[in-house]
Amino acid sequence: MDGKRYFKTGDIVFQDKNGNYHITGRKDDMVKYHGQRVELGEIESLLMKIDGVKQCKVLMKNNDQEDFLVAFYTSSREFKAKELTDNLRKKMPAYMIPGVFKKLDEMPLNSSNKIDRKKLMEMEVLFDGSDYVEPDTDLEKYLCDSFAKVLGAGKFSVTGNFFEYGGTSLSVSRLLSHLEEDGYTVAYGDVNNNPSPRELAAFIENSENAVKIPPMNRDRYPLTKTQLGIYLEGITGGSKETYTTQYMMEAEVGVDENSLVEAVNKLFEAHPALKYKIQCGTDNLPYMVMVPDEKIEVPVFEGRSDDRITFANSYMPVVNILDNLLFNFAVYKTEKCCYLLLKSHLIATDGTSLSLLISDLNRALKGTELVGEDCWIQQIGMYEKALIDSGAHDKAAEYYKKLFEKMDSLDSLMGDLNRPLTPGVSQNYRYEPGTLETVTVKEFCDRYQITESSFFMGAMAILLGKYLYSDRVSFSTVYNGRSLPAMNNTIGTLIKRIPVYGDLSDNTDVITFLTAMSKQVFSNMSNDIYSFDEVLKQCPVNEDVELIYQGDLFTDNMGKAGGEQLLKSDSYFMEQYHTGMVTGCMSIQLFATGGLYNMTIEYRNERFSEEWIRNFADHLFIIANQLLSCKKIGDIVMMSDIEKTQIDAFNNTSYQMKFVPVHDQIAAFASTTPDKKAVICRGKTLTFKELDLLSDIVASKLLEKGISKNVPVGVLLERSVYAYVVENGILKAGGAFVPFIPEYPDERINFCMLDASIPLLVTSEEVRKRVRA
């Protein structure tokens, strides 16, 4: 082809920066099994680490009913299948463990001396599904089928663990939605605590005591735990702009101001939960009251498109928390298009709520039916109280205590300024490296059933471990707080801040580390009834760093659920959004825009300079990139290409020196400093002049004996100044000296002389009498 010869081997290779090729596996070693992408080579590498296994090959076969994995192996001892299974179970998900282990006397090889896959595939192997346990009841069968459907498995054992077979927070959401459609109300935490079909069936069958969402039948409704925390922060810090949130949406050309005003009114009609106010009773405790008759005003302003940010900052600088509607809309009409601005309060809306609002505004603009809430924000506070009364709060407290039991210290992230912290002061830094593609990370996460959020949580844990020189770290993250399917469309602030624990004490493989991180984050979400502030008081959690994975939430994709986007989020406005306050030392928001990951860091400018923050951000992306290629977390380094160049330059200590043979150096010293001592041995000395002259005599005698360039000469002398004279003389004659110690056995000296073809041995009369070599 094109005058060149090409070979299609099926090997997967990559080329490094030096042009070298590295084989990482084979294309046919990647299979899809039980809905998961499985790298057969990974299973083989772990099998080979078991003491006694000599060779192995893992293949996927089919028995006309289902696919199954079989491990062919040779070994120096006998193994029971359970021993091999138990060993692998400690290091990989259950769905990757072969269902059959077949011992061979020898591995079949092909003409290239490689394992013959074809012959292995032709071997008869029986798979009886011994790990599969049949369901006993209709509910168990229904749940087995549901688990299999969500996870893409052929069938699911009633005792199988949802998470061991690739379940993530995303697949749990799909499972809950599926169950909700069939009338089963199950929460995140219920699946986390009952991960098998049999356990979950028992939970559902006894669900008469399960906590349910209370009805709307009160005059006053309690704030959620999240809302109450924001309220207390607000009254402590005053009614400042910090707690006022603003979102700007851009309308398509042709969507005029009247259409936007009408869409807002339709929004309030479809979402009665938006019409509420927060009031404070005589006991100073806040509560929500519904105000269904409150009139909605949507003022229209005119200006230039380039001035929209200035307008947004000047319109309604503060949304007061008490006795006011918390959703305030305005239209900004420009020469380019119309913008719809929402001014709200942090206590009333979060990112998920915004996406829901924009989706319904798009439906209103198109004249389609809006999607209301199944659960109002006013019901969530009551639901949380019922959870606490059920004992879930106490269980969550024990969970976090166990999670952090091995972390006995709390190290602060030190910056380069280290000034006293000033409340309410922060800086924003926008970082767009252009080095990490979303499609690459998404494919990696899909392949190993890891959420993108957990991928970056793992990167942050490793980064903090390197910055803090610690093998156990902690930080925090935020999730949308919608733990029940009924809450998926709830408009309100449900976001929960949860802690994250990173255990770097073992040099585990990257996939195992990220899988554990993914499971932990989901478990933390399932125990969110125990607030972050409560965790801080009981556990060594570092609140210096908060990492929030926004993905494509705050981008032009926001509100896409409403179909055609006649109104979309102004992504520039959102990505530049700056609260002016961070809880700890820095808050990082990760975005996926334009096919690349980027982020905004809001940080305390008394502790960190912009250069320090830029380096920190750069290191996070370097580690994230290495997670995609490194096998072990211990292989990951955080040096940038610039830093590597600096290190290489620092270590480049080579210096060009002219080579001068030692006998020529001695001659030079004899010329410049003839009387300076050159050799001292056993009380006798020689000057450089004496050493040089005596060496000339020896060299002359050697030349007479036929010694010339590269001819070896043996030296068998006692340690004395004359040993140095002889060695220097040999060098002057062009030869090479081979020293012997008189204490060597005669046979050894004789062997060395013969083996090295040494024609001449220089010795003394005294030594010669003792040696007969």
Buried (B, 14 or more C-beta within 10 A) or exposed (E): EEEEEEEEEEBBEEEEEEEEEEEEBBEEBBBEBBBBBBBBBBBBBBBEEBEEBEBBBBBBBEEEEBBBBBBBBBBEEEBEBEEBBEBBEEBBBBBBBBBBBBBBEEBBEEEEEEBBBEEBEEEEBEBEBEEBBEBEBEBBBBBBBBBBBBBBBEBBBBBBBBBBBBBBBBBBBBBBEBBBEEEBBBBBBBBBBBBBBBBBBBBBEEBEEBBEBBEBEBEEBBBBBBBBBBBEBBBEEEBEBBBBBBBBBBBBEEBBBEBBBEBBBBBBBBBBBBBBBBEBEEEEEBBBBBEEEBEBEBEBBEBEBEEBBEBBEEBBEBBBBEEEBBBBBBBBBBEEBBBBBBBBBBBBBBBBBBBBBBBBBBBBBEEEEBBBBBBBBBBBBBBBBBBBEBEBBEBBBEBBEEBBEEBEEBBEBBBEEEEEEEEEEBBBBEBBBEBBBBEEBBEBBEBBBBBBBBBBBBBBBBBBBBBBEBBBBBBBBBBBBBBBBBBBBBBBBBBBBBBBBBBBEEEBBBBBBBBBBBBBBBBBBBBBBBBBEBBBEEBBBBBBBBBBBBBBBBBBBBBBBBEEBBBBBBBBBBBEBEBEBBBBBBBBBBBBBEEBBBBBBBBBBBBBBEEBBBBBBBBBBBBBBBBBEBBEBBEBBBEBEEBEEEEEEEEEEEEEEEEEEEBEEBBEBBEEEBEEEBBEBEEEEBBBBBBBBBBBEBBEEBBEBEBEEEBBBBBBBBEBBBBBBBBBBBBBBBBBBBEBEBEBEEEEBBEBBEEEEBBBBBBBEEEEEEBEB
